[in-house]
Amino acid sequence: PKAKTLAYFRSCAEKYDLIGNIFLNNSLHESRTWLSQAAFKAYAQIWKLDAFRTMHQAHQSFFKEPHLIQLFDRFATYNGSSPYLAPATLSIIPHLEHNIGAYFPEKGMFGIVKSLYRLAEELGVQFHFESPVEEILVEKKGKKRKATGIKTKNEVLPFDKVVSNADMISTYRKLLAAEKAPSMMLEQPKSSSGLIFYWNIEGVFPQLELHNILFSDNYEEEFEHIFRHKTISPDPTVYIFISQKICPEDAPAACENWFVMINTPHNEGQNWDEWREKVRKTIVSKINKMLNIEIEKHIRGEYVLDARGIEARTGSAHGALYGNSSNNRFAAFLRHPNFSKQIENLYFCGGSVHPGGGIPLCLLSAKLVAEKIG
């Protein structure tokens, strides 16, 4: 019912108003965050945060129609978690998408990268491409340890401050190999990954829009496979993104570009080659059945990316898309801070540190670092 849906969105907005600014725009690892006026306001209404129910349990209390519950449960996947494990506090995510609204960047996600690059160049930033960093240099000065620069294969570059945007596991195990790593933070359960098929499609399908979700018939079982059994459900939910729907220039005339993805476990040595073939058949069969088409006849090109490829291309540990999962109520507090408490002048941003994974949160992590550096 409309009244129940509006009540749900109001509850999402209340949560965001209480903790959104605290969690997203401040460090959780500084006392001033927890002694602020906003923090004390949240303490007084902490029950509204709904941290002791799962997202699924909260959605069951608002809605009775199973498909509607499943639709809102989907938001847990926005940070690589399960709605049957993640706290209901994460319903601030649908608030951002539905109450505030989502945006599509001009020229797509890569448009953000190019805009940041242009801005950095205008500010005098120098880029060293094709120069992988091998080590973050740390020196002991008196009783303190300080980051003093970086080492690449060909040169040593001194810096007053060092920021790593690499996955924290890679940062500590490769770039800070001689330093003591925060094992408790690094060993937190990792988020889900994805198996993605990039298809060049000949033909236009008006029954599809920008975002399309072909749901599993048993959503709970799908998440059991991902997080408990570390396998792929025989009936996975299929997400299809077609940017050509609002950016016609993204595909040739009378064609579409399909980004077809299912959620998977992160990489723990599974047989991904076998999975890729099996999942592809499952996805094709599901699309054909639900859309009453024969999609195989329309595929003119294909590129496939799995957790191994994600790990190799991005350095994300185990190919996890969002760093740590949020499958417990304390997960937000167990992300690595945006600065080192042991090494001065060393800072961190990206999807494996506070406030979390996904492009908006990665950008916020960089904003927190920039403010910290001053």
Summary of the structure (lengths in Angstrom):
residues: 374
radius of gyration: 22.0
end to end distance: 48.8
largest distance: 71.3
contacts: 1121
relative contact order: 0.14
helix: 46%
strand: 19%
